[in-house]
């Protein structure tokens, strides 16, 4: 069916529209993460990839230094880099860029016709390489922990034609190799889209394709043990729905799938729709988790992400928060977003800033960018 509507539209129409209630004394805290399918080698060679990286090195620190969220921090970015496209100079420079701007690198992988064994080898090699650059969080005993995005959307062998994966127990492989959460979804209009949408939830591997089709939504007091269960993987989905303010031919609503592109950059109008769609922890504080995605290694996209469209968005967002005492917004990395999900799940409330390192500590290469408010940016010791 066109744009995979049969997979997600019924769930969208029947969704629970209840949202966290906030007022001036208990504002909504919007946690905003950009999860970049960062592919600088897309349709180019090494020289082209290095040119893209040079543009990020020149322009991203300026944007980070030019804006502040409600907690005093500049914008954050999470580069999900394809481990099958590892190139030492690219990763070394990307690690330095992240260290200087508070951004982070996580794991992206395109693969196909694999087995659990071959997939495990690919992941372990990629994780070892990234860790050698001081990237990735560390768990007990110094074991690297990572967030994951599946190339071509086909997580857990979910493509209807069986493309781009091959591993029907992929969730288990990810857990065994140190994955703390998956950030692949939403994938609409791709047919790998799940019926579950606009959710943070735990999926149990059942040995069949699409084990993450449904799962258990994160909820205060009821799901905490699942975070450490070997057969459960946390999935963090981005907003998915219909945008009636952007219409095709002036009639049909366009798809809102949280993708930041050159043709559809971030805007305050989109942000307000994301707030209506994005998940929160059931029974938890008024914290909303907006996970966006992009392909920021491609010039037509990163010119928007690093240029005036992004600057206008950050200016408008700051102005909206300044004018509305019920709204606070926070730039976070993918890892920090998961920490805040777990903190809300554990019953934490109020300002989320102290809980950004709740379970998963920053990667070894991380340092706070200069000029940020040390008091508002401080975090409590990590828990694991």
LUMDO-634394 format. One line per field, with one value per residue (C-alpha): residue in one letter; x, y, z; residue number from 1. Coordinates in steps of 0.1 Angstrom, whole numbers, plus 5000, padded with zeros to 4 digits. Example, Ala and Ser with C-alpha at 12.3 -4.5 7.8 and 13.67 -1.06 7.14 Angstrom:
<kolmars>
res (A;S);
px (5123;5137);
py (4955;4989);
pz (5078;5071);
n (1;2);
</kolmars>
This chain:
<kolmars>
res (X;X;X;X;X;X;X;X;X;X;X;X;X;X;X;X;X;X;X;X;X;X;X;X;X;X;X;X;X;X;X;X;X;X;X;X;X;X;X;X;X;X;X;X;X;X;X;X;X;X;X;X;X;X;X;X;X;X;X;X;X;X;X;X;X;X;X;X;X;X;X;X;X;X;X;X;X;X;X;X;X;X;X;X;X;X;X;X;X;X;X;X;X;X;X;X;X;X;X;X;X;X;X;X;X;X;X;X;X;X;X;X;X;X;X;X;X;X;X;X;X;X;X;X;X;X;X;X;X;X;X;X;X;X;X;X;X;X;X;X;X;X;X;X;X;X;X;X;X;X;X;X;X;X;X;X;X;X;X;X;X;X;X;X;X;X;X;X;X;X;X;X;X;X;X;X;X;X;X;X;X;X;X;X;X;X;X;X;X;X;X;X;X;X;X;X;X;X;X;X;X;X;X;X;X;X;X;X;X;X;X;X;X;X;X;X;X;X;X;X;X;X;X;X;X;X;X;X;X;X;X;X;X;X;X;X;X;X;X;X;X;X;X;X;X;X;X;X;X;X;X;X;X;X;X;X;X;X;X;X;X;X;X;X;X;X;X;X;X;X;X;X;X;X;X;X;X;X;X;X;X;X;X;X;X;X;X;X;X;X;X;X;X;X;X;X;X;X;X;X;X;X;X;X;X;X;X;X;X;X;X;X;X;X;X;X;X;X;X;X;X;X;X;X;X;X;X;X;X;X;X;X;X;X;X;X;X;X;X;X;X;X;X;X;X;X;X;X;X;X;X;X;X;X;X;X;X;X;X;X;X;X;X;X;X;X;X;X;X;X;X;X;X;X;X;X;X;X;X;X;X;X;X;X);
px (5000;5012;5037;5031;5000;4985;5013;5010;4979;4954;4977;4981;4943;4936;4965;4959;4960;4966;4998;5016;4999;5020;5017;5040;5050;5056;5067;5070;5106;5112;5144;5155;5180;5192;5203;5222;5226;5259;5272;5299;5308;5273;5277;5313;5349;5373;5380;5343;5339;5367;5352;5319;5337;5356;5324;5311;5344;5342;5305;5291;5312;5299;5263;5269;5285;5257;5227;5216;5188;5169;5198;5225;5238;5244;5229;5239;5243;5247;5266;5255;5285;5284;5309;5313;5326;5353;5381;5406;5412;5374;5367;5397;5385;5349;5360;5378;5347;5325;5349;5350;5312;5296;5283;5288;5292;5272;5268;5251;5253;5241;5242;5224;5223;5240;5238;5239;5276;5287;5267;5283;5318;5309;5296;5325;5350;5333;5328;5365;5375;5353;5364;5400;5391;5377;5341;5311;5300;5315;5295;5307;5343;5348;5328;5317;5279;5264;5232;5222;5206;5200;5208;5180;5156;5154;5160;5154;5149;5118;5117;5088;5110;5137;5162;5190;5194;5190;5192;5158;5172;5190;5177;5195;5227;5225;5220;5249;5273;5265;5236;5217;5189;5179;5170;5161;5124;5103;5110;5078;5073;5095;5076;5099;5078;5062;5027;5040;5047;5055;5068;5097;5093;5110;5108;5115;5133;5112;5134;5111;5115;5100;5102;5100;5066;5051;5064;5059;5059;5083;5063;5073;5075;5066;5094;5126;5139;5136;5164;5189;5170;5190;5160;5147;5159;5148;5136;5134;5111;5108;5076;5054;5021;5002;5011;4979;4998;5020;4996;5003;4984;4969;4947;4964;4984;5021;5040;5058;5084;5110;5134;5155;5163;5173;5138;5122;5144;5135;5110;5090;5058;5072;5084;5049;5037;5066;5055;5020;5034;5066;5066;5069;5073;5039;5032;5063;5072;5063;5094;5088;5114;5117;5141;5148;5169;5187;5214;5238;5268;5250;5256;5220;5210;5239;5238;5204;5215;5245;5231;5204;5174;5189;5198;5163;5149;5172;5163;5126;5127;5146;5121;5091;5105;5113;5077;5061;5069;5053;5080;5116;5138;5170;5195;5207;5226;5211;5228;5216;5181;5181;5195;5166;5141;5156;5156;5119;5112;5129;5106;5128;5110;5116;5145;5160;5194;5209;5201;5217;5243;5219;5231;5254;5285;5299;5324;5361;5367;5339;5346;5322;5325;5338;5314;5285;5270;5288;5260;5231;5251;5263;5253;5251;5274;5264;5245;5250);
py (5000;5035;5049;5018;5034;5000;4993;5024;5045;5024;5026;5064;5069;5049;5063;5076;5114;5121;5141;5152;5181;5211;5245;5274;5255;5222;5229;5204;5195;5186;5165;5169;5145;5145;5110;5113;5084;5099;5086;5109;5083;5083;5085;5099;5089;5095;5130;5138;5123;5145;5176;5169;5164;5196;5215;5200;5209;5245;5252;5229;5245;5279;5267;5250;5281;5304;5289;5277;5255;5259;5243;5264;5240;5243;5220;5184;5159;5121;5107;5071;5062;5031;5007;4990;5023;5028;5050;5059;5096;5103;5087;5104;5138;5130;5120;5154;5173;5155;5161;5198;5202;5177;5155;5118;5089;5057;5026;5024;4993;4983;4946;4918;4880;4876;4851;4858;4848;4870;4899;4895;4896;4928;4945;4935;4947;4981;4985;4978;5003;5031;5024;5028;5064;5070;5068;5049;5048;5022;4998;4975;4964;4990;4972;4995;5002;5016;5029;5014;5024;4997;5006;5005;5004;4966;4959;4923;4911;4933;4941;4923;4909;4898;4924;4942;4920;4882;4878;4870;4871;4905;4920;4893;4899;4936;4930;4905;4929;4958;4977;4998;5010;5010;5043;5031;5040;5055;5041;5051;5053;5023;4990;4980;5004;4988;4990;5004;5041;5072;5051;5042;5005;4972;4945;4909;4888;4858;4844;4855;4885;4918;4909;4946;4949;4954;4956;4970;5007;5021;5028;5041;5012;4984;4981;4990;4954;4950;4975;4947;4917;4897;4891;4928;4957;4993;5011;5048;5060;5094;5112;5098;5111;5134;5170;5189;5222;5208;5195;5179;5197;5218;5189;5158;5159;5152;5126;5138;5112;5134;5134;5166;5173;5202;5203;5199;5215;5218;5246;5257;5245;5210;5212;5218;5188;5167;5176;5162;5129;5122;5096;5100;5076;5064;5076;5097;5133;5158;5149;5145;5127;5140;5118;5133;5118;5129;5119;5146;5134;5145;5181;5190;5180;5194;5227;5231;5215;5239;5269;5295;5271;5255;5288;5301;5270;5274;5311;5305;5276;5298;5326;5303;5289;5324;5335;5304;5295;5261;5250;5240;5224;5204;5194;5159;5131;5097;5083;5111;5106;5070;5079;5103;5076;5054;5082;5089;5051;5051;5079;5110;5142;5180;5193;5164;5180;5162;5128;5129;5104;5083;5048;5052;5075;5098;5083;5087;5114;5136;5170;5199;5226;5259;5287;5265;5271;5246;5248;5241;5215;5195;5158;5134;5104;5077;5046;5012);
pz (5000;4992;5018;5040;5054;5061;5085;5107;5100;5120;5151;5145;5142;5173;5194;5229;5226;5263;5268;5300;5317;5326;5340;5351;5382;5364;5329;5300;5294;5258;5252;5216;5200;5163;5153;5121;5097;5090;5056;5042;5016;5002;4964;4967;4973;5002;4990;4990;5024;5038;5022;5040;5073;5068;5064;5097;5114;5102;5108;5135;5164;5154;5156;5190;5203;5191;5209;5243;5255;5288;5307;5292;5266;5229;5203;5203;5175;5174;5144;5138;5116;5093;5107;5074;5060;5087;5076;5103;5094;5091;5125;5142;5130;5139;5174;5179;5166;5191;5220;5212;5208;5232;5204;5202;5178;5178;5155;5121;5099;5065;5060;5043;5039;5073;5101;5138;5137;5108;5122;5156;5140;5121;5152;5174;5149;5145;5182;5188;5162;5176;5212;5201;5193;5227;5214;5229;5265;5289;5312;5339;5335;5308;5282;5253;5251;5220;5204;5170;5137;5111;5076;5051;5081;5080;5118;5128;5092;5089;5052;5036;5008;5033;5021;5039;5070;5071;5109;5125;5160;5155;5187;5207;5188;5195;5232;5235;5218;5241;5225;5250;5226;5189;5172;5137;5137;5123;5088;5071;5041;5040;5045;5074;5096;5127;5138;5171;5166;5187;5215;5238;5245;5252;5225;5233;5207;5197;5170;5142;5119;5132;5169;5176;5158;5193;5228;5263;5267;5293;5324;5359;5384;5360;5334;5352;5353;5315;5310;5321;5307;5281;5259;5258;5238;5243;5211;5209;5181;5165;5157;5129;5118;5093;5089;5079;5077;5048;5021;4987;4960;4988;4998;5012;5044;5040;5060;5092;5100;5118;5089;5086;5049;5027;5014;5049;5075;5112;5120;5150;5132;5129;5165;5177;5158;5172;5207;5200;5186;5205;5233;5271;5300;5312;5347;5346;5347;5319;5298;5261;5240;5204;5184;5149;5121;5091;5066;5075;5054;5022;5012;5003;5039;5059;5042;5059;5092;5095;5077;5081;5083;5114;5129;5124;5141;5171;5174;5171;5196;5222;5217;5221;5254;5267;5260;5276;5312;5306;5281;5286;5260;5262;5235;5242;5225;5219;5249;5271;5259;5269;5303;5308;5297;5324;5350;5343;5345;5379;5392;5388;5383;5378;5358;5337;5334;5364;5350;5316;5327;5349;5337;5308;5313;5286;5262;5273;5247;5260;5274;5279;5253;5266;5274;5286;5320;5344;5370;5347;5327;5357;5359;5388;5389;5364;5376;5362);
n (1;2;3;4;5;6;7;8;9;10;11;12;13;14;15;16;17;18;19;20;21;22;23;24;25;26;27;28;29;30;31;32;33;34;35;36;37;38;39;40;41;42;43;44;45;46;47;48;49;50;51;52;53;54;55;56;57;58;59;60;61;62;63;64;65;66;67;68;69;70;71;72;73;74;75;76;77;78;79;80;81;82;83;84;85;86;87;88;89;90;91;92;93;94;95;96;97;98;99;100;101;102;103;104;105;106;107;108;109;110;111;112;113;114;115;116;117;118;119;120;121;122;123;124;125;126;127;128;129;130;131;132;133;134;135;136;137;138;139;140;141;142;143;144;145;146;147;148;149;150;151;152;153;154;155;156;157;158;159;160;161;162;163;164;165;166;167;168;169;170;171;172;173;174;175;176;177;178;179;180;181;182;183;184;185;186;187;188;189;190;191;192;193;194;195;196;197;198;199;200;201;202;203;204;205;206;207;208;209;210;211;212;213;214;215;216;217;218;219;220;221;222;223;224;225;226;227;228;229;230;231;232;233;234;235;236;237;238;239;240;241;242;243;244;245;246;247;248;249;250;251;252;253;254;255;256;257;258;259;260;261;262;263;264;265;266;267;268;269;270;271;272;273;274;275;276;277;278;279;280;281;282;283;284;285;286;287;288;289;290;291;292;293;294;295;296;297;298;299;300;301;302;303;304;305;306;307;308;309;310;311;312;313;314;315;316;317;318;319;320;321;322;323;324;325;326;327;328;329;330;331;332;333;334;335;336;337;338;339;340;341;342;343;344;345;346;347;348;349;350;351;352;353;354;355;356;357;358;359;360;361;362;363;364;365;366;367;368;369;370;371;372;373;374;375;376;377;378;379;380;381;382;383;384);
</kolmars>
